Amino acid sequence: IELVLHQGCCRRNHPMKPEMATSKIQTSFYSDITVLLKQHRDMKEASDNMYDTLLRTLSDSDSEVGLVIKILKDLEQCISMLNKDYHTLVGLIMKMKWMNKGPELISAYQSFILNLVSAHMCYLKPCLRMLAALFIADETNLEVSGSLDEARKKREDEFSHIHSLLKSISQIVPMTNVVFVQILENLFPYLNRSVSHFEQYTHNILVVTTYMPAQRLDILNLMVKNMLKLDVRSSRRDISVVMGSDEDNDTEDTIFDMEEDLETKPQTSKQEPAEDRLAVALPQAGSLDCMMTLTFQYIKEHCYIDGKLDWDVTKRLYREFLSVFDKYIFPTHALCHVQYIMLYICSFKEALADGFIDYLWKKVTDPTAQSVYRQVAACYIGSFLTRAKYLSIQTAREVVELMVKWIHAYLDQICDQGLRADLAHHAPFYSMCQSVFYIFCFKHNDFLEMKTGHKWAESLNFQRIVTSKLNPLRVCLPIVVSTFASAARLHQLAFCDTIIERNNRYCLPVAATTSTAIVTNQKQLESYFLFDPYLLPRSCSYIRPLYREFRGSLPGENDNSDEDEDDFLPSEDEEDINQSACEIAMSLGKSPVDVLQYGISPGFKHG
């Protein structure tokens, strides 16, 4: 009452303009904020009106900026009083719009928050959650009349204020590093959010790693884990349709000639940019494309300083990404693009690629590992060696030689057992054979052009592998088998046509003799090659220079085989062959689809 009377007297003695009067009223509703807080804590009714006015002032976005700054500075002077009893007041301050009202308010707000979290740990998580939520800009706050460049500049300035405050908090409160990653995970955009949300959030969490380096591995784990969710929901077929690719043609053996020049793919059909077309038709694929682009940028910016490779920084980042790969990427089903992170970072130095191959080789040869993981590792080796343009032919030759030695050792080890083609029991062997065949299909000309190349190729003894009783030509993918057979016949390294024809005869359907009929269609090794063509339009610029496509014409596959090919076949009873065929059909028919069911290369067409 006294306050109202005093204001009335001032109004009579000193007439003011209406807006000045309002300002005077607002700046005069309390004299000492410490007294106001104490009275509210003691539940004195006389202070309720002023405390409510304080809350309304902080919650009203139209409140005078000078008044809000004064309140924040006054509250900072009595920061020790703001315990949980004042959680409503603190909550309103956290929710206020503080980044678009001038540098003075930004400075006052940041100072208040820093003092608050250092004095009261109970407010640390809410403050961090508030700041992380701002990683996705509120589009309604951007000036509609301004240009896109102005809006982008304003958004970048706001993000810089957020990271400045977060960095200061992490330096003052060590507990920040422990709790912040979990908050980031809880606030990660849902799969149905827009492309811009994923782009902004990913950009900001990567910036966090620059001032919270101890949490970088956890943040990379979080980012890749969410990228995988988008990747497995963005099928290669759907992306190809949107991008105008004709991968759905009826030609069976398109794995070797399907890859159109990646430079022409984004420019097909309409004038609309390819990345925009993808974002509209497949938002999740568009979000993945943005996240892959930001990841590639992050890797390059951290590994190259002033245009020179920082080897120590690169090694640390490589080890962290390899850890992420081992934990999330390697065991994930039906991947299309996220695994290219490893192909990109390994391109910086040959030692990194050698380390990656060594990591995969240890998985292949680990007898304690699950069979399916050994097969995936073999597929990674085969696809990595064929597609990574930066790998030397000498490296490929050494790895192929190592793989072939393993195959021969495997055959030597089980030579005394009753062998037959059995995918259920020898799946790693077949995956290794298929990878060797696949590599040879891509690089046979390069191998043979080397000095002593033909002599080296003969030492691999492909004929023993293809004529072994395990019969890998029967289980491997047909297009790989036919292409390898043509290349091997061209160079007189192995003759496979008779074996392939005999295998084809075993696949003929037969009538079931019992009520519990067994499916007689021969099951092939259902595998896919992890580095099939990269389809995302925005991020493909990072992969295109590193990626090898299949080049050159294949040897004729319809040439009549020489009758002398029979000399290369092992002598065995036809009865034993028929019995083996029957048994493998039964075993494969009963097995789940069949050991390696991660996916199929889009270049292969299966019946």
VEXFI-961379 format. One record per residue (C-alpha): residue number from 1; x, z, y. Coordinates in Angstrom, 3 decimals. Layout:
N
  num         X         Z         Y
  NUM         X         Z         Y
...
//
This chain:
607
  num         X         Z         Y
    1     0.000     0.000     0.000
    2     2.796     0.896     2.371
    3     4.469    -2.410     1.560
    4     1.309    -4.384     2.395
    5     0.822    -2.441     5.657
    6     4.407    -3.024     6.617
    7     4.062    -6.732     5.982
    8     0.883    -6.834     8.090
    9     2.644    -5.188    11.006
   10     5.494    -7.640    10.761
   11     3.013   -10.480    10.762
   12     1.359    -9.236    14.014
   13     4.596    -8.425    15.835
   14     6.552   -11.454    14.660
   15     4.381   -14.496    14.010
   16     5.953   -16.898    11.532
   17     5.231   -20.262     9.994
   18     3.234   -20.043     6.754
   19     6.126   -21.177     4.513
   20     8.492   -18.666     6.178
   21     5.972   -15.919     5.658
   22     5.724   -16.758     1.985
   23     9.488   -16.670     1.663
   24     9.628   -13.315     3.412
   25     6.989   -11.865     1.104
   26     8.805   -13.102    -1.965
   27    12.145   -11.666    -0.928
   28    10.649    -8.328    -0.027
   29     8.651    -7.322    -3.085
   30    11.389    -4.859    -4.170
   31    14.063    -2.953    -2.342
   32    16.179    -1.639    -5.217
   33    15.888    -3.339    -8.596
   34    17.543    -0.410   -10.353
   35    14.739     1.891    -9.176
   36    12.185    -0.715   -10.203
   37    13.599    -0.904   -13.737
   38    13.788     2.885   -14.067
   39    10.191     3.309   -12.920
   40     9.035     0.694   -15.395
   41    10.968     2.405   -18.162
   42     9.372     5.753   -17.230
   43     5.948     4.071   -17.349
   44     5.085     4.828   -13.738
   45     1.995     2.937   -12.691
   46     3.218     2.452    -9.113
   47     5.962     0.152   -10.303
   48     3.807    -2.022   -12.580
   49     2.714    -4.418    -9.852
   50     6.242    -5.029    -8.630
   51     7.541    -5.437   -12.213
   52     4.781    -7.935   -12.943
   53     5.690    -9.770    -9.753
   54     9.298    -9.859   -10.956
   55     8.208   -11.381   -14.266
   56     5.965   -13.945   -12.552
   57     8.773   -14.963   -10.218
   58    11.163   -15.597   -13.104
   59     8.578   -17.497   -15.159
   60     7.403   -19.706   -12.279
   61     9.455   -22.904   -12.094
   62     8.436   -23.297    -8.437
   63     9.911   -19.969    -7.350
   64    12.375   -20.079    -4.493
   65    15.879   -20.734    -5.824
   66    17.445   -18.235    -3.427
   67    15.137   -15.486    -4.659
   68    15.911   -16.236    -8.304
   69    19.651   -16.146    -7.572
   70    19.237   -12.773    -5.803
   71    17.304   -11.352    -8.766
   72    19.953   -12.518   -11.263
   73    22.763   -11.030    -9.214
   74    20.889    -7.758    -8.767
   75    20.135    -7.566   -12.489
   76    23.799    -8.244   -13.236
   77    24.729    -5.135   -11.268
   78    22.612    -2.993   -13.573
   79    23.243    -4.952   -16.764
   80    23.757    -1.813   -18.828
   81    20.102    -0.881   -18.334
   82    18.748    -4.093   -19.915
   83    18.393    -2.836   -23.463
   84    15.637    -3.843   -25.880
   85    13.043    -2.113   -23.677
   86    13.391    -5.063   -21.301
   87    13.265    -7.823   -23.883
   88    10.346    -9.488   -22.086
   89    12.306    -9.710   -18.853
   90    15.418   -11.023   -20.616
   91    13.337   -13.481   -22.618
   92    11.882   -15.006   -19.459
   93    15.366   -15.417   -18.013
   94    16.512   -17.227   -21.158
   95    13.553   -19.597   -20.998
   96    13.920   -20.498   -17.338
   97    15.052   -23.960   -16.219
   98    18.461   -23.221   -14.773
   99    20.414   -26.486   -14.919
  100    18.516   -28.625   -12.422
  101    18.340   -26.369    -9.355
  102    21.794   -26.509    -7.899
  103    25.279   -25.184    -8.669
  104    24.639   -21.724    -7.211
  105    21.847   -20.979    -9.672
  106    23.935   -22.384   -12.543
  107    26.847   -20.119   -11.632
  108    24.611   -17.061   -11.230
  109    22.836   -17.748   -14.522
  110    26.051   -18.231   -16.494
  111    27.534   -15.059   -15.056
  112    24.415   -13.076   -15.936
  113    24.312   -14.368   -19.523
  114    28.005   -13.612   -20.083
  115    27.605   -10.044   -18.883
  116    24.405    -9.649   -20.893
  117    25.834   -10.655   -24.282
  118    29.040    -8.685   -23.721
  119    27.063    -5.545   -22.905
  120    24.233    -5.932   -25.451
  121    24.970    -7.547   -28.810
  122    21.262    -7.577   -29.604
  123    20.870   -10.510   -27.209
  124    23.679   -12.620   -28.674
  125    21.611   -14.533   -31.231
  126    18.703   -15.243   -28.845
  127    21.150   -16.526   -26.226
  128    22.942   -18.763   -28.718
  129    19.634   -20.033   -30.049
  130    18.512   -20.828   -26.500
  131    21.708   -22.757   -25.767
  132    21.662   -24.668   -29.073
  133    18.052   -25.691   -28.444
  134    19.250   -27.339   -25.229
  135    21.465   -29.701   -27.248
  136    18.427   -31.978   -27.293
  137    17.566   -32.858   -23.723
  138    14.030   -32.509   -22.443
  139    13.185   -36.086   -21.516
  140    10.372   -34.938   -19.219
  141    12.917   -33.366   -16.884
  142    14.740   -36.640   -16.286
  143    13.860   -38.541   -13.154
  144    11.544   -41.357   -14.098
  145    12.386   -43.317   -10.960
  146    16.134   -43.166   -11.561
  147    18.138   -45.689   -13.498
  148    19.223   -45.186   -17.086
  149    22.804   -44.607   -15.956
  150    21.699   -41.869   -13.576
  151    19.598   -40.221   -16.268
  152    22.509   -40.400   -18.718
  153    24.885   -38.926   -16.127
  154    22.470   -36.102   -15.414
  155    22.103   -35.369   -19.117
  156    25.872   -35.305   -19.602
  157    26.239   -32.872   -16.682
  158    23.637   -30.576   -18.233
  159    25.407   -30.684   -21.594
  160    28.714   -29.832   -19.913
  161    27.132   -26.719   -18.342
  162    25.828   -25.654   -21.749
  163    29.206   -26.076   -23.438
  164    30.967   -24.304   -20.594
  165    28.756   -21.269   -21.116
  166    29.067   -21.436   -24.914
  167    32.839   -21.641   -24.700
  168    32.970   -18.577   -22.455
  169    30.686   -16.643   -24.793
  170    32.827   -17.530   -27.814
  171    35.909   -16.251   -26.010
  172    34.293   -12.996   -24.900
  173    32.235   -12.211   -28.020
  174    34.147   -12.942   -31.291
  175    30.941   -12.534   -33.264
  176    29.769   -15.864   -31.836
  177    31.761   -17.887   -34.368
  178    30.116   -16.041   -37.246
  179    26.483   -16.526   -36.291
  180    26.450   -19.804   -34.388
  181    26.785   -22.197   -37.332
  182    23.700   -20.769   -39.013
  183    21.789   -21.185   -35.758
  184    22.915   -24.808   -35.545
  185    21.701   -25.405   -39.085
  186    18.300   -23.861   -38.365
  187    17.828   -26.011   -35.262
  188    19.030   -29.318   -36.733
  189    16.398   -32.017   -36.043
  190    13.869   -32.731   -38.755
  191    14.019   -36.066   -40.531
  192    11.057   -37.463   -38.601
  193    12.540   -36.821   -35.156
  194    13.595   -39.690   -32.916
  195    16.956   -41.433   -32.992
  196    17.898   -39.995   -29.595
  197    17.379   -36.445   -30.879
  198    19.808   -36.964   -33.738
  199    22.277   -38.701   -31.444
  200    22.275   -35.930   -28.825
  201    22.396   -33.087   -31.331
  202    25.221   -34.653   -33.351
  203    27.225   -35.361   -30.217
  204    26.892   -31.768   -29.051
  205    27.765   -30.077   -32.332
  206    30.896   -32.226   -32.505
  207    31.804   -31.083   -28.988
  208    31.439   -27.486   -30.203
  209    34.299   -28.051   -32.661
  210    36.684   -28.625   -29.746
  211    36.389   -25.013   -28.540
  212    35.440   -23.393   -31.855
  213    38.086   -24.977   -34.117
  214    37.740   -22.274   -36.755
  215    34.162   -23.418   -37.357
  216    34.939   -27.134   -37.567
  217    34.724   -27.354   -41.355
  218    31.361   -25.583   -41.391
  219    30.035   -27.860   -38.666
  220    31.263   -30.971   -40.495
  221    29.568   -29.705   -43.653
  222    26.348   -29.240   -41.717
  223    26.537   -32.673   -40.113
  224    27.325   -34.570   -43.324
  225    24.698   -32.679   -45.284
  226    22.030   -33.876   -42.867
  227    23.467   -37.401   -42.790
  228    23.063   -37.525   -46.553
  229    19.379   -36.681   -46.230
  230    18.956   -39.704   -43.999
  231    21.138   -41.918   -46.176
  232    19.269   -41.398   -49.429
  233    16.003   -42.163   -47.612
  234    17.342   -45.397   -46.130
  235    17.567   -47.804   -49.020
  236    19.852   -50.786   -48.901
  237    16.940   -53.082   -49.691
  238    14.849   -51.851   -46.736
  239    17.760   -52.164   -44.316
  240    18.513   -55.658   -45.587
  241    14.936   -56.754   -44.985
  242    14.975   -55.443   -41.424
  243    18.372   -56.958   -40.679
  244    17.271   -60.336   -42.040
  245    19.547   -60.348   -45.063
  246    18.577   -62.401   -48.088
  247    19.904   -60.053   -50.722
  248    16.656   -60.422   -52.630
  249    17.398   -63.965   -53.732
  250    16.994   -64.872   -57.353
  251    20.619   -65.658   -58.059
  252    21.833   -63.257   -60.687
  253    25.530   -63.063   -59.947
  254    25.382   -62.435   -56.211
  255    27.659   -59.429   -56.315
  256    30.650   -61.674   -55.731
  257    29.198   -64.226   -53.334
  258    26.316   -62.372   -51.723
  259    28.328   -60.912   -48.892
  260    27.619   -62.996   -45.848
  261    29.981   -62.495   -42.986
  262    29.047   -59.115   -41.576
  263    29.630   -60.437   -38.086
  264    26.618   -62.740   -38.367
  265    24.147   -60.305   -39.901
  266    23.158   -58.357   -36.773
  267    22.488   -61.594   -34.868
  268    19.829   -63.000   -37.180
  269    16.192   -63.603   -36.362
  270    15.111   -62.172   -32.993
  271    16.810   -61.658   -29.642
  272    16.222   -57.916   -29.861
  273    19.481   -56.020   -30.545
  274    19.952   -55.248   -34.199
  275    20.336   -51.496   -33.678
  276    17.077   -51.359   -31.685
  277    15.269   -53.363   -34.334
  278    16.533   -51.003   -37.022
  279    15.601   -47.888   -35.008
  280    12.039   -49.114   -34.596
  281    11.485   -50.321   -38.162
  282    13.486   -47.609   -39.976
  283    14.003   -44.600   -37.660
  284    15.914   -42.646   -40.283
  285    18.351   -45.514   -40.830
  286    18.712   -45.839   -37.059
  287    19.475   -42.119   -36.796
  288    22.064   -42.444   -39.561
  289    23.633   -45.379   -37.734
  290    24.029   -43.300   -34.561
  291    25.475   -40.359   -36.479
  292    27.956   -42.599   -38.310
  293    29.054   -44.122   -34.996
  294    29.616   -40.685   -33.467
  295    31.533   -39.569   -36.559
  296    33.850   -42.576   -36.454
  297    34.404   -42.037   -32.716
  298    35.175   -38.361   -33.293
  299    37.717   -39.154   -36.011
  300    39.496   -41.759   -33.911
  301    39.572   -39.665   -30.734
  302    41.031   -36.674   -32.555
  303    43.577   -38.537   -34.639
  304    44.850   -40.861   -31.917
  305    46.208   -39.198   -28.788
  306    47.311   -41.592   -26.049
  307    47.094   -44.422   -28.562
  308    49.470   -42.792   -31.060
  309    48.544   -41.228   -34.381
  310    48.997   -37.461   -34.400
  311    49.944   -36.965   -38.027
  312    49.477   -33.180   -38.159
  313    46.014   -33.369   -36.600
  314    45.091   -36.285   -38.875
  315    46.184   -34.445   -42.012
  316    44.096   -31.396   -41.121
  317    41.031   -33.484   -40.353
  318    41.506   -35.524   -43.536
  319    41.661   -32.374   -45.667
  320    38.484   -31.077   -44.079
  321    36.631   -34.323   -44.655
  322    37.921   -34.455   -48.228
  323    36.510   -30.957   -48.723
  324    33.174   -32.141   -47.323
  325    33.335   -35.199   -49.566
  326    33.970   -33.077   -52.647
  327    31.179   -30.632   -51.841
  328    28.411   -32.943   -50.668
  329    29.166   -36.672   -50.750
  330    30.696   -37.058   -54.206
  331    27.827   -35.478   -56.198
  332    25.020   -37.049   -54.140
  333    22.712   -39.563   -55.779
  334    22.096   -43.097   -54.443
  335    24.370   -43.183   -51.424
  336    24.768   -46.263   -49.262
  337    26.860   -45.466   -46.184
  338    28.062   -41.887   -45.640
  339    30.946   -42.302   -48.092
  340    32.476   -44.835   -45.705
  341    33.798   -41.881   -43.705
  342    36.564   -41.586   -46.287
  343    37.302   -45.317   -46.278
  344    37.679   -45.140   -42.490
  345    39.901   -42.083   -42.197
  346    42.127   -43.254   -45.071
  347    42.887   -46.415   -43.080
  348    45.030   -44.479   -40.599
  349    47.956   -44.118   -42.977
  350    48.720   -45.240   -46.512
  351    49.543   -41.688   -47.562
  352    45.923   -40.690   -46.925
  353    44.621   -43.505   -49.138
  354    47.087   -42.526   -51.853
  355    45.898   -38.938   -51.619
  356    42.274   -39.999   -51.917
  357    43.014   -42.114   -55.004
  358    44.962   -39.233   -56.509
  359    42.013   -36.893   -55.876
  360    39.667   -39.322   -57.657
  361    42.095   -39.897   -60.516
  362    42.318   -36.171   -61.225
  363    38.536   -36.083   -61.517
  364    38.504   -39.037   -63.904
  365    41.111   -37.526   -66.202
  366    39.806   -33.950   -66.118
  367    38.461   -33.331   -69.632
  368    36.588   -30.228   -68.463
  369    34.596   -32.115   -65.813
  370    31.100   -33.342   -66.507
  371    30.965   -36.846   -67.886
  372    28.795   -38.119   -65.062
  373    31.303   -36.965   -62.433
  374    34.163   -38.657   -64.276
  375    32.178   -41.884   -64.228
  376    31.428   -41.581   -60.522
  377    35.134   -41.023   -59.821
  378    36.000   -44.162   -61.804
  379    33.429   -46.142   -59.815
  380    34.885   -44.835   -56.553
  381    38.381   -45.919   -57.588
  382    37.247   -49.407   -58.532
  383    35.220   -49.950   -55.384
  384    37.823   -48.388   -53.061
  385    40.661   -50.538   -54.417
  386    38.660   -53.754   -54.113
  387    37.084   -53.181   -50.699
  388    39.767   -51.384   -48.631
  389    41.618   -54.245   -46.957
  390    44.464   -52.002   -45.834
  391    45.540   -51.144   -49.390
  392    48.583   -53.068   -50.538
  393    48.466   -55.220   -53.650
  394    51.295   -53.097   -55.034
  395    49.110   -49.976   -54.796
  396    46.263   -51.772   -56.560
  397    48.633   -52.977   -59.256
  398    49.995   -49.490   -59.901
  399    46.532   -47.964   -60.109
  400    45.250   -50.686   -62.460
  401    48.268   -50.162   -64.668
  402    47.559   -46.424   -64.713
  403    43.911   -47.004   -65.602
  404    44.739   -49.455   -68.376
  405    47.263   -47.010   -69.863
  406    44.520   -44.383   -69.924
  407    42.179   -46.838   -71.686
  408    44.771   -47.677   -74.355
  409    45.582   -43.981   -74.821
  410    41.865   -43.324   -75.271
  411    41.665   -46.010   -77.951
  412    44.779   -44.634   -79.659
  413    43.357   -41.142   -79.672
  414    40.135   -42.068   -81.459
  415    41.409   -44.944   -83.574
  416    40.866   -43.087   -86.832
  417    37.266   -42.201   -86.095
  418    34.282   -44.289   -87.063
  419    33.976   -46.238   -83.826
  420    31.042   -48.152   -82.487
  421    29.693   -48.955   -79.035
  422    28.195   -45.651   -77.952
  423    27.478   -45.118   -74.296
  424    26.328   -41.551   -74.790
  425    29.680   -40.385   -76.180
  426    32.170   -42.679   -74.440
  427    30.674   -43.120   -70.968
  428    33.902   -42.331   -69.011
  429    35.737   -44.931   -71.114
  430    33.184   -47.603   -70.284
  431    33.184   -46.704   -66.580
  432    36.963   -46.964   -66.529
  433    36.825   -50.360   -68.241
  434    34.194   -51.614   -65.832
  435    36.275   -50.527   -62.827
  436    39.330   -52.339   -64.206
  437    37.291   -55.485   -64.821
  438    35.806   -55.243   -61.325
  439    39.211   -54.874   -59.662
  440    40.588   -57.787   -61.650
  441    37.653   -59.985   -60.633
  442    38.489   -59.404   -56.967
  443    42.279   -59.436   -57.111
  444    43.303   -61.562   -60.098
  445    44.746   -64.275   -57.862
  446    46.717   -61.714   -55.839
  447    48.055   -60.122   -59.014
  448    49.137   -63.402   -60.542
  449    50.813   -64.612   -57.345
  450    53.223   -61.676   -57.402
  451    56.640   -62.029   -58.925
  452    56.368   -61.510   -62.682
  453    52.624   -61.209   -62.088
  454    51.575   -63.094   -65.215
  455    53.984   -61.166   -67.390
  456    52.625   -57.912   -65.973
  457    49.036   -59.022   -66.569
  458    49.860   -59.879   -70.190
  459    51.352   -56.404   -70.651
  460    47.952   -54.900   -69.854
  461    46.753   -56.241   -73.202
  462    43.189   -56.936   -72.140
  463    42.551   -58.570   -75.510
  464    42.865   -55.253   -77.318
  465    40.425   -53.624   -74.908
  466    37.721   -56.273   -75.138
  467    37.986   -56.603   -78.930
  468    38.025   -52.880   -79.651
  469    35.176   -51.477   -81.709
  470    33.931   -49.610   -78.632
  471    33.073   -53.087   -77.336
  472    33.131   -52.491   -73.548
  473    31.876   -56.032   -72.880
  474    28.608   -55.007   -74.440
  475    28.032   -51.957   -72.264
  476    29.460   -52.993   -68.879
  477    27.288   -54.773   -66.345
  478    26.708   -58.410   -67.367
  479    27.840   -59.988   -64.100
  480    31.105   -58.030   -64.149
  481    31.620   -59.026   -67.774
  482    30.952   -62.748   -67.200
  483    33.135   -62.908   -64.085
  484    35.977   -61.051   -65.754
  485    35.703   -63.291   -68.799
  486    36.042   -66.371   -66.623
  487    39.070   -65.009   -64.742
  488    40.762   -63.804   -67.939
  489    40.178   -67.153   -69.637
  490    41.569   -69.009   -66.635
  491    44.838   -67.098   -66.842
  492    44.913   -67.051   -70.669
  493    44.878   -63.231   -70.740
  494    41.858   -62.619   -72.968
  495    39.092   -64.630   -74.593
  496    35.732   -62.948   -74.301
  497    33.124   -65.673   -74.716
  498    32.619   -65.281   -78.449
  499    32.256   -61.529   -78.088
  500    29.747   -61.966   -75.268
  501    27.693   -64.414   -77.329
  502    27.691   -62.062   -80.292
  503    26.639   -59.171   -78.041
  504    23.823   -61.283   -76.640
  505    22.512   -61.874   -80.156
  506    22.308   -58.127   -80.754
  507    20.038   -57.802   -77.723
  508    17.296   -59.979   -79.205
  509    14.054   -57.978   -79.629
  510    12.915   -57.107   -83.127
  511     9.585   -55.959   -84.462
  512     9.087   -52.231   -84.847
  513     8.519   -51.103   -88.403
  514     7.188   -47.630   -87.690
  515     4.646   -46.095   -85.399
  516     7.423   -44.416   -83.433
  517     8.920   -47.636   -82.158
  518    12.233   -47.445   -80.403
  519    12.907   -49.559   -77.351
  520    15.337   -52.219   -78.509
  521    16.430   -53.575   -75.122
  522    20.145   -53.001   -74.871
  523    21.013   -50.412   -72.240
  524    23.902   -51.337   -69.987
  525    26.191   -49.026   -68.087
  526    24.014   -48.432   -65.047
  527    26.521   -47.914   -62.316
  528    26.933   -48.967   -58.750
  529    29.953   -49.588   -56.593
  530    30.184   -47.126   -53.779
  531    31.578   -49.453   -51.136
  532    29.115   -52.291   -51.364
  533    28.634   -54.143   -48.037
  534    28.055   -51.959   -44.978
  535    24.707   -52.789   -43.350
  536    24.290   -50.440   -40.352
  537    24.647   -52.650   -37.244
  538    25.971   -50.221   -34.625
  539    28.661   -48.490   -36.664
  540    29.726   -51.545   -38.675
  541    32.251   -52.456   -35.961
  542    34.442   -49.615   -37.253
  543    34.247   -50.825   -40.875
  544    34.362   -54.602   -40.517
  545    38.126   -54.850   -39.798
  546    38.891   -52.645   -42.819
  547    36.532   -54.269   -45.303
  548    37.410   -56.922   -47.852
  549    34.749   -59.365   -48.921
  550    34.856   -61.508   -52.018
  551    36.568   -64.786   -51.231
  552    37.285   -67.898   -53.279
  553    35.434   -69.752   -55.976
  554    35.036   -68.273   -59.394
  555    36.402   -70.047   -62.448
  556    33.801   -72.097   -64.275
  557    31.721   -69.933   -66.507
  558    30.055   -72.696   -68.458
  559    33.191   -74.277   -69.913
  560    33.130   -74.692   -73.647
  561    35.199   -71.994   -75.226
  562    38.049   -72.972   -77.486
  563    37.438   -72.537   -81.176
  564    40.717   -70.695   -81.433
  565    39.090   -67.761   -79.608
  566    38.008   -66.490   -83.005
  567    41.654   -65.724   -83.713
  568    41.516   -62.971   -81.121
  569    38.564   -61.208   -82.738
  570    39.181   -58.258   -85.028
  571    38.335   -58.814   -88.656
  572    35.289   -56.858   -89.595
  573    32.380   -57.198   -91.957
  574    29.243   -58.744   -90.548
  575    27.319   -55.995   -92.294
  576    29.280   -53.366   -90.396
  577    28.555   -55.231   -87.160
  578    24.819   -55.291   -87.785
  579    24.828   -51.627   -88.707
  580    26.763   -50.777   -85.554
  581    24.317   -52.762   -83.444
  582    21.365   -50.949   -84.929
  583    22.909   -47.544   -84.402
  584    23.847   -48.160   -80.785
  585    20.385   -49.428   -79.999
  586    18.910   -46.257   -81.455
  587    21.344   -43.954   -79.684
  588    20.924   -45.653   -76.333
  589    17.193   -45.843   -76.689
  590    16.988   -42.102   -77.145
  591    19.429   -41.200   -74.401
  592    18.267   -40.633   -70.804
  593    18.824   -43.609   -68.529
  594    21.836   -43.443   -69.495
  595    24.549   -41.000   -68.410
  596    25.151   -42.593   -65.011
  597    21.949   -43.184   -63.140
  598    23.093   -43.000   -59.560
  599    22.024   -46.463   -58.526
  600    22.677   -50.138   -58.870
  601    24.770   -52.449   -56.784
  602    22.413   -54.730   -54.847
  603    24.326   -57.715   -56.080
  604    23.271   -57.115   -59.664
  605    19.914   -58.206   -60.955
  606    18.725   -56.444   -64.070
  607    15.984   -57.386   -66.401
//
